[in-house]
Amino acid sequence: MTEEPNDAVPGRSPKLYQRALAVVASEIRSGGWHDAARLSETAIAKRFGISRAPARQALAELEALGLVRKSEGRGYQVVFAATGQKAGSAADLPSPDDMQLHFLASWELIYRQVELEIVSRTSIASWRINEVALAKSFGVSRTVAREVVARLQQRGIVSKDDAGRWHAPALTARHVSQLYELRWTLEPLALEQAFPRFPENLLPVLLQDLESAIEAGNAADGAMLDAVEQQLHGQLLGYCDNAPLMQAISLPQAILVAHHRLYQPKVPPIVDEPFLLEHVEVFERLMAGRVADASVALANHLKISRERAMLRIANAARSLSPPDVAYLERLRDVEFNL
């Protein structure tokens, strides 16, 4: 495949043009476009919610694959449309992973990077988000940038100030404490409501996974520990059919999970972290039918988790010096004091 064009913006996800490439290549090869049909940068950019630079890259790659050629006028012309010809080789075609990008909305292609760039900075300062600069940084339309920010708002990572401007508030120790207070108040209630809806044998199966993580000891990696954490706070609570309650729980969980995943690989583990045994206590009480006791154990686990989370974030905040990004304006520095 051809290289990223010279006018590509640093930090742009290459998947923006790869998605357009994969979808249009698939459509041409399956007969979705007739020979001599015309494609333009403007049309590709509008369809996939990207700027003209990645649209141009997608068309250049389609040309390299022999699926289109430059038109005598403006734009490109389809030259292969399921006619049995062979344009390019199988190795040149978009991979199955790239083809799956057809099913992703444009905002999903950049959301993860934007979330990490913002979350990684909120333990040291508050930030204002500039939608126009965000769109330009990633080569997407304003509509896509607006959707990304809206998703961040749903997760509680950003909010609007009185002037209607987006900002990401600093993650202070007080804020972390308040988020955990919400969790240990609401999650035990959700657990009690979820319990009657648990499928048969669910608890023994999940407990076995938990015991496997304990047996792994220091060999248990982040993915294994995250999976165990999700079983209690996500999978089990997910059987609660109280939608407003679950929506209230999702906000503090989303913010804290985002920070946990960001900082976990970068800070040393806390000695004798007991969260696996705390989970066992909740599961054993549930399996014995002692739901009220399980709720108390869950609340106690979250109270201890607050202290661990605050220590992790404080350690990370002292070592962070993230580079500037064009769409974030630093507003107010904070010091994460325990």
C-alpha positions in Angstrom: 0.0 0.0 0.0 1.1 3.6 -0.5 2.4 5.7 2.3 0.5 8.3 4.3 0.4 11.5 2.2 2.8 14.3 3.0 0.0 16.6 4.2 -1.2 14.0 6.8 -1.7 15.5 10.2 0.5 14.0 13.0 -1.5 11.9 15.3 -4.2 11.1 12.8 -5.4 7.5 13.0 -4.6 5.7 9.7 -7.8 3.7 10.0 -9.8 6.8 8.9 -8.7 6.2 5.3 -8.5 2.4 5.7 -12.1 2.2 6.5 -13.1 4.1 3.4 -10.6 1.9 1.4 -12.0 -1.3 2.8 -15.6 -0.5 2.2 -15.3 0.9 -1.3 -12.9 -1.9 -2.4 -15.4 -4.5 -1.2 -18.3 -2.7 -3.0 -16.4 -2.5 -6.2 -15.3 -6.2 -6.2 -18.9 -7.3 -5.3 -20.4 -5.4 -8.2 -21.7 -2.6 -6.1 -20.2 -0.1 -8.6 -20.5 -0.2 -12.3 -17.5 0.3 -14.6 -16.9 4.0 -15.4 -18.6 5.1 -12.2 -17.0 8.2 -10.8 -15.6 8.8 -7.3 -14.4 12.0 -5.9 -12.5 13.1 -2.8 -15.5 15.3 -1.8 -18.0 12.4 -2.1 -15.7 9.9 -0.1 -15.1 12.5 2.6 -18.8 13.3 3.0 -19.8 9.6 3.0 -17.3 8.5 5.7 -17.2 11.7 7.7 -13.5 12.3 7.1 -11.6 15.2 5.7 -10.3 15.3 2.1 -6.7 14.2 3.0 -7.7 10.7 4.1 -10.3 10.5 1.4 -7.5 11.3 -1.1 -5.4 8.6 0.5 -8.2 6.0 0.1 -8.6 6.8 -3.6 -4.8 6.6 -4.1 -4.8 3.1 -2.5 -7.8 2.0 -4.7 -5.8 3.2 -7.7 -2.8 1.2 -6.6 -5.0 -1.9 -6.3 -6.2 -1.4 -9.9 -9.8 -0.8 -8.8 -10.0 2.8 -10.0 -8.0 5.2 -12.3 -7.8 8.9 -12.5 -10.5 10.3 -14.7 -9.8 12.5 -17.7 -11.8 15.1 -15.9 -11.8 15.4 -12.1 -11.9 12.5 -9.7 -11.5 8.8 -10.4 -13.2 6.2 -12.5 -14.1 2.6 -11.5 -12.3 0.1 -13.8 -13.0 -3.1 -12.0 -16.6 -4.2 -11.1 -16.9 -7.9 -10.4 -16.1 -8.7 -14.1 -13.8 -11.6 -13.3 -10.6 -9.6 -13.9 -7.9 -9.6 -11.3 -6.7 -6.3 -10.1 -3.8 -6.4 -7.7 -3.0 -9.5 -5.7 -4.7 -11.0 -2.7 -1.9 -9.7 -0.5 -2.7 -6.1 -1.6 -6.4 -6.3 -0.6 -7.6 -4.9 2.7 -7.3 -7.4 5.5 -10.3 -9.0 7.3 -9.7 -6.7 10.2 -9.8 -3.7 7.9 -12.9 -5.0 6.3 -14.6 -5.1 9.7 -14.1 -1.3 9.8 -17.1 -1.1 7.5 -19.2 -1.8 10.6 -17.6 1.0 12.7 -19.0 4.5 12.8 -16.3 7.2 12.1 -16.3 8.4 15.7 -15.4 5.0 16.9 -12.2 5.0 14.9 -10.7 7.9 16.9 -12.7 7.7 20.2 -10.2 5.5 22.1 -7.3 7.8 21.3 -9.2 11.0 22.2 -10.4 9.5 25.5 -6.8 8.5 26.5 -5.4 11.8 25.5 -7.9 13.7 27.7 -8.0 11.2 30.6 -4.2 11.1 30.8 -4.2 14.9 31.5 -7.1 15.3 34.0 -5.1 14.3 37.0 -2.8 17.4 36.5 -5.2 20.1 35.2 -8.7 21.0 33.8 -8.9 21.3 30.0 -11.1 23.0 27.4 -11.9 21.0 24.2 -11.9 22.8 20.9 -14.2 20.9 18.5 -12.8 22.6 15.4 -9.2 21.7 16.4 -10.2 18.2 17.3 -11.7 17.6 13.8 -8.6 19.1 12.2 -6.2 17.0 14.3 -7.8 13.7 13.2 -8.9 14.7 9.8 -12.6 14.2 10.4 -15.6 16.3 10.0 -17.1 18.6 12.6 -20.0 16.1 12.9 -17.7 13.3 13.8 -15.8 15.4 16.3 -19.0 16.5 17.9 -20.1 12.8 18.2 -16.8 11.9 19.9 -17.3 14.7 22.5 -20.9 13.7 23.0 -19.8 10.2 23.8 -17.3 11.5 26.3 -20.0 13.5 27.9 -22.1 10.3 28.2 -19.3 8.7 30.1 -18.9 11.7 32.4 -15.4 12.6 31.2 -16.3 16.0 29.7 -19.1 18.5 30.4 -20.3 21.9 29.2 -19.7 25.1 31.1 -22.1 27.9 31.4 -20.9 29.4 28.2 -21.6 26.2 26.3 -18.0 25.2 25.9 -16.7 21.7 26.4 -14.3 21.1 29.2 -12.7 18.1 31.0 -12.6 18.8 34.8 -9.6 17.9 36.7 -9.7 14.6 38.6 -9.0 15.8 42.1 -8.8 13.6 45.1 -12.2 15.0 46.2 -13.7 14.0 42.9 -12.4 10.5 43.1 -13.7 10.2 46.6 -17.2 11.4 45.5 -17.2 8.9 42.6 -16.5 6.0 44.9 -19.1 7.2 47.4 -21.6 6.9 44.5 -20.4 3.4 43.7 -20.5 1.9 47.2 -24.0 3.4 47.7 -25.5 2.3 44.4 -23.7 -0.9 43.4 -24.8 -3.0 46.4 -28.4 -2.0 45.7 -28.0 -3.1 42.1 -26.5 -6.4 43.2 -29.5 -7.1 45.4 -31.9 -6.4 42.5 -29.8 -8.5 40.1 -29.4 -11.6 42.3 -32.9 -13.1 41.5 -32.1 -12.9 37.8 -28.8 -14.7 37.8 -28.7 -17.7 35.5 -28.3 -21.1 37.1 -24.6 -22.0 37.6 -23.4 -18.5 36.8 -21.8 -17.9 40.2 -19.8 -21.2 40.3 -18.4 -20.6 36.8 -17.3 -17.0 37.6 -15.9 -18.1 41.0 -13.8 -20.6 39.2 -12.3 -17.9 37.0 -11.6 -15.8 40.1 -9.9 -18.7 41.8 -7.7 -19.3 38.7 -6.6 -15.6 38.9 -5.7 -16.1 42.5 -3.7 -19.3 41.8 -1.8 -17.5 39.0 -0.4 -15.1 41.6 2.2 -12.7 40.1 1.7 -14.4 36.7 -1.8 -12.9 36.5 -1.6 -10.1 33.9 -3.6 -7.0 33.5 -6.1 -8.6 31.1 -6.9 -11.4 33.5 -7.4 -9.0 36.5 -9.5 -6.6 34.4 -11.7 -9.6 33.3 -12.2 -10.6 36.9 -13.0 -7.0 37.9 -15.6 -6.8 35.1 -17.3 -10.0 36.2 -18.4 -8.5 39.5 -18.9 -4.9 38.6 -20.2 -5.4 35.1 -21.5 -8.9 34.3 -23.3 -9.6 37.7 -24.6 -6.1 38.1 -25.8 -6.2 34.5 -28.6 -8.5 35.5 -30.2 -5.6 37.4 -33.2 -4.5 35.3 -33.4 -1.0 36.9 -32.3 1.1 34.0 -32.1 4.5 35.9 -30.0 2.8 38.6 -27.7 1.2 36.1 -27.3 4.5 34.3 -26.4 6.3 37.5 -23.8 3.6 38.2 -22.3 3.8 34.7 -21.0 7.3 35.1 -18.5 6.8 38.1 -17.5 3.4 36.7 -16.7 4.8 33.3 -14.4 7.6 34.6 -12.6 5.4 37.0 -12.2 2.5 34.6 -10.7 4.8 32.0 -8.1 6.0 34.5 -7.4 2.6 35.8 -6.6 1.2 32.3 -4.4 4.2 31.6 -2.4 4.1 34.7 -2.2 0.4 35.5 0.8 -0.4 33.3 2.7 2.7 34.4 2.8 2.5 38.1 4.2 -0.2 40.4 1.6 -2.6 41.9 0.4 -2.0 45.5 1.8 -4.6 47.8 -0.7 -7.2 49.1 -3.6 -5.8 47.1 -6.5 -7.8 48.4 -9.2 -7.1 45.7 -9.3 -10.8 44.5 -10.0 -12.1 48.0 -12.6 -9.3 48.4 -14.3 -10.6 45.3 -14.3 -14.1 46.7 -16.0 -12.9 49.8 -18.8 -11.4 47.7 -19.2 -14.5 45.6 -19.2 -16.9 48.5 -22.0 -14.9 50.3 -24.0 -14.8 47.1 -23.7 -18.6 46.6 -24.8 -19.1 50.2 -27.9 -17.0 49.5 -26.8 -14.3 51.9 -27.5 -11.4 49.6 -27.6 -8.7 52.2 -24.2 -9.8 53.5 -22.8 -9.9 49.9 -24.0 -6.3 49.5 -22.1 -5.3 52.6 -19.0 -7.1 51.3 -19.2 -5.3 48.0 -19.5 -1.9 49.7 -16.5 -2.6 51.9 -14.5 -3.7 48.8 -15.3 -0.4 47.0 -14.3 1.6 50.1 -10.9 -0.1 50.1 -10.7 0.3 46.3 -11.1 4.1 46.7 -7.8 4.3 48.7 -6.0 2.2 46.1 -7.3 4.2 43.2 -6.3 7.5 44.8 -2.8 6.2 45.5 -2.4 5.0 41.8 -3.6 8.3 40.4 -1.4 10.4 42.8 1.6 8.3 41.8 0.9 8.8 38.1 0.1 12.5 38.5 3.6 13.1 39.9 5.3 11.5 37.0 3.1 12.7 34.1 4.4 15.3 31.6 2.1 14.8 28.6 2.9 16.6 25.3 0.6 19.4 24.1 -2.3 18.4 21.7 -3.9 21.0 19.5 -7.5 20.6 20.6 -6.9 20.9 24.4 -6.4 24.2 26.2 -5.0 23.9 29.7 -7.2 25.8 32.1 -6.3 25.2 35.7 -3.5 23.1 37.2 -4.3 20.9 40.2 -2.2 18.9 42.6 -3.6 15.5 43.5 -3.3 15.7 47.3 -4.3 12.6 49.2 
